[in-house]
Every structure is written in C-alpha cells, then in structure tokens.
C-alpha cells in the first residue's frame, strides 16, 4: 500500500489500514488502532465550497462520499448513525447520477466549506522581556518591526513590556506615548486590571465596557505602526539595579496574566494570540520558578524526581499558568512563547499555556541566533493571497460508525468534556498541526461473514482563517474490518511509519505519569509482543526468524525512540525536554520520524546525488561528506580526505568540477531543509576532532564489532548503549522463546 499517497489527499495516516474485528483481536495486535491527522494540510486541488454544509438531522455528520444516495427519493443515508435524510430543494432539483454535488464525489474525501459572512481580523498582543542585554533587545525590536509589515492592516496589535514591573502601552493615543505600570509582584484580578486600564468601572459592574479606552491598547496595524515603531525605538533594557550574586528580577508570570486580562475585555470570542518573548527565568511575582540568589540553581530532572527544596515554587507556578490557560481557552486565545536564554526559563511550569491553546514554544540561547530570528519571521509567513498561514479558534469534532469509538486524542489540544469525548479545542492551527487519535473496537465477537464490512470516520475542523472567514475542513475516510483469524490482512495494512510515530506520542503521554525508564520497558514489551505475533519463526530457533517488509523497519524505529531525547532525560534540562516533546506532539509523520530516527545522507565523488546511508559509525568515512538531519539541527560533516582536498584546492582546478559540486551540494541541500522547516533548525559544519563532531557521534549507531583498521578504529563510538545489531539479536531471541 502507498500510505503517503493517501496522506497527500486527506492528511491522514493509520497504524492499521485493515482493522481488528473485535476487542480481543485489537488486544492481540498490540499497536493501538489509531491515526495521525493533519487537519489543515496543504492538499493540491482541494474543493473549496462557498456554502453551508448539509448535516445529518440525527448525529450532525456532514454529507460525504460514503453516504448512500437514493436518487429516486432524493435522500441520503448517514454512514455514521444510519439515519435517512432528504436533500434540500436546491439540491434535489438537479441531483442525478451524473450530476453530483462535489461533497459526494468519491475522489473528494476532503473538502473545505467557506461559510457565508466573516469574523473580525485577529488580535496580536506582543509581550516583551526587557531584562536582557541591549543587543538582545535590539534583535527583538528588529524582528517585531519586520513582522508588522506582514500583518493584515485591520488586525489589532497591542504591546506590553516587562522587567521588574509591567508596562501596558497605549498605541492609539496622539501625542506623547503613554503606558500604565503594574507592580511585578502584585497579583490583580482581571476586573482590577481592566479597571486600572479604565476599561471597566468596578463600582458599577453592570456598566458596559469602555470600548474606546480598549481601542487605545489594541489598535489596527495601519493606525499604530508609527506609534509602535517609535515606542520600540525608545525601548531600553530594564533599569532596575541587580545586586551582585542575584538574578535579574523578572515578572514574566504577571506580564502574561495582565496580557490575558487585557484581551478578556474584548466582547465575544475573537481569534487572538499573545506572543511572549522571554530572555530568562521568572524570579519575581506570580509564576516565580527560582530564587533571585544565584547560589540557588533552578530545578533539574533529578530535583523533580526527588521533590527536593529546588522544586518549592514548581507546584504554585504550574497552577498559576494552568489558570491562565483555562481563561485563554474560554476566549479562544493562543499563547506563543519565544525563549532565548542559556539558562532555563521555567517553561516546564508554563507549558500548559501553549500545549492547551495550540501555541508554539521556540527555544534557543540568544535572540541573535538564527533559530529565533528566522523562526519569528516564518511565524508570520503569508500565502500567495497575502494572508497569514495560521488559523484561529480551531475546534475538531469526530464522527464514527457504530463499530468503534475514539477514546483519546494526543496533541496540542484540549478535550471539550469528560466522558464520550468527540470534540476538542485546538486553538491555534496551521498546515503542520497534527493530532493523534486512538480508537476502541466495540464488538466483543467477530462478525459472522467472511466479507470486509467498512467502518467510517469523519473529522470536522472548524476554524477562523486569517482573512476573517469561518471555515470547516471535512475529511471522511473508510476502512475495512479484517476477516476473523486472518492476520495476513492485518499485516498487509500495517503502516510501520505511522505506527512508530503514534507509539512515540503514546509513550510521551505516559511520561506525564510514569518514569521514562518504565515507559521504555513498556515499549520493549509491546515490541516483543508485536514481532512474536506477526513474524515467522520456529519456536526457540532464532535463526528461523523472518519479519515481513511491512514490519521490517518498526524495530529500528523503536530502537532509536528508546535512545531519543523524548525518553532519555540525562544531560537535558526539563525545559529542553518540554521543547522536544512539544514539537513531537504537533508534527506530521515525516517530521516526527526524522526526530525519532535522524536522516543521514552521504555525498561522494562516485554519485551525482546524495545517498541515504545507515545511521552507523561505519558511515563516517574519510572520503565522504555527511548531512545529518535531526529536525532540531542540521549538521554537515567532512571526512579527513575531504578536508585535505579543500586545503589543496582540488575543487578549483580544471577537471575537478565534480568535486566542486560535491562540496557545494550538502550546503545547498541544508539551505532547502532550513528554509522549509519551522521552527528553524540550528546549522553546524563539522570535521573530525572538532567540538561539533560529538553532535553526529551522539546520534549514530555505536560500533558493534572489532575494527579492522586504524582508520575504522578512529570512527568507532564506544558507549554503554547497545548497538542496533545487539538490540535486534536480543529482540529475536525473546520473540521466539517458548515462555
């Protein structure tokens, strides 16, 4: 099966494309019946329908190609609940077998409805940390000023800056710029914030909000660009003195809380983003994560495990930010976080802000780093029509036929309920936002016939486009139940790439309650059960072990997942772990696979094109160039002979044009990858013995046998990690044993 082709047409990949027929069979197949869905995937030729959809009168499922149409009685049967529905007159008058509406054409399994009417343009509230060096602040100001040119002219913009205290800036007042100051350690209720800004009067709660005063703080881009640029030009680092041996007093939590209080003044629900740029940890006021004294270090994974004195602020900070995220959900506000600091900034405590609202968390060590500068620029990328490539107020509904139900969704979303969940708030959504759905088969017994009854699934994604239009993306797919006791059909429909990513998400989700080591052991047990079920072998004979091509790559994906930064927390801070996991929980199958098992390309004089090679130390040869793509960084490594050839200038000599192309190709390929990826990955160039070489050696498969030459010995990686070969040997032994 060509699973990627189906993904291109619908944005969906299933772990199993033939489904187990009963609960018992579902338990036997080990890997959950699940799918990864990218709601707003760029689909070539997608049908844009500028009218309201026709819905089932019983379950509200939308008319789709899987519906059975009765042309005689002008009706259609819902594939989810079985209800009969009559077409409205404007459909039935023209409906024939050769004149079908687009939404029921078999090839249009994904369509998008552009609903009549439009909403107001989105709001962007910028929250800027000024407790940073002047050179760092200059980069923030420059990136913000550049982004203003990409925003719709009628989009609203606001500005809040903070250091030890919080400053809410008026952008819509003529004359000298004004700002309202809030003490950094003083917690205020939303009503108190709004009263201080003269938006409401708490002495008269029934009085309407003063929208004119609100317009001083949230102003259309076209009307405030000059004022905003002037304020940014004059913005200086926070002037409060910092005693020796102390951290800068930074009230990040209070600034975000006040930003939320300001946006809560907006009448109704409107697509909005709070974009916060932070240069260090919160040491002052609500949301504080570490003491101001430098002698007290911020919590590590070990501290969290032991729950020692370094975690004293952790619980309260998490509770504080979760309260803000709950308020954000009610108003449809997306929270984005751009962090640039060599130390942790307390993102572990803040993660509910972006995880629950569909926001982004971008992490780097400096605002001067291209990771921040280019990512911030890409954040405001526009399409061919000049509209931002982002959606707001995202909400997904799922409809299933009676044979199964959805029991879990893992990703940047929040369930709208507690039981029988079929709806999730997504908030911010873009072309790469992907969600993992896990299903339960409901039948306790297999179906009686040997036929393959279909099951149906529909996703309805409602969102506000950046042009102000309200839209519904509808994807309807069908899968067949496998015949009873026929594992060959199940195996034929196994998508090992999607299954690996879905298991990775499940593992990361389990890390919220279990220790990573316990999760790794669980993955090992699941892998052994899976290969025992679907491999061919004789009991207790490892040499007889055979794994079909549908499963052949799955064990190595699990091998690299075990070693990945998602499950291994050694030498990583809690904030870094949150960063890695947050991206895994929102990216597509292709991007997630690169995170799990990095791609390694080899460039040689023998080939005009790069060749994929094993992620192994044997690939590090002296006469090749390697390009390593881990998703988070790109590294180009040059072998010793390559370095010498460059020094000798062979690539500039006549007759060595191929060598010159070989030198340039990795750099050009890296540029293409970096240009297309968000967030922007780091880029390194390396050679044997330099400091960056460890970045490739830490990712490749360690040496598995004795070296045969001095050159080989130099590239062997000696580590406590087992090699893929040894891992597979143990897996096979455990899979074939009798007990």
MOWO-V504477 format. One record per run of one state. SS is the DSSP state (H for helix, E for strand, - for the rest). FROM is the first residue (numbers start at 1). TO is the last residue. Records with the same first field share a line. If there is no record, write none. Layout:
SS->FROM-TO, FROM-TO
This chain:
-->1-2, 11-11, 15-15, 17-17, 20-22, 29-33, 38-46, 50-54, 56-61, 63-67, 71-74, 78-83, 87-88, 93-95, 97-98, 100-101, 105-109, 119-122, 130-133, 149-155, 163-165, 170-178, 183-189, 197-201, 205-210, 218-218, 235-245, 247-251, 264-271, 279-292, 294-300, 307-308, 312-313, 332-332, 341-346, 356-360, 365-369, 380-381, 383-387, 389-390, 401-403, 411-413, 416-422, 430-434, 442-453, 466-468, 482-486, 493-493, 495-495, 511-515, 535-535, 539-540, 547-553, 564-573, 585-588, 597-598, 604-610, 613-615, 620-624, 630-632, 639-639, 649-649, 653-656, 677-681, 688-692, 698-700, 702-709, 716-723, 737-739
H->3-10, 23-28, 89-92, 102-104, 134-148, 190-196, 202-204, 211-217, 221-234, 252-263, 301-306, 309-311, 314-331, 347-355, 370-379, 487-492, 496-510, 516-534, 554-563, 574-584, 589-596, 617-619, 640-648, 650-652, 657-676, 693-697, 710-715, 724-736
E->12-14, 16-16, 18-19, 34-37, 47-49, 55-55, 62-62, 68-70, 75-77, 84-86, 96-96, 99-99, 110-118, 123-129, 156-162, 166-169, 179-182, 219-220, 246-246, 272-278, 293-293, 333-340, 361-364, 382-382, 388-388, 391-400, 404-410, 414-415, 423-429, 435-441, 454-465, 469-481, 494-494, 536-538, 541-546, 599-603, 611-612, 616-616, 625-629, 633-638, 682-687, 701-701
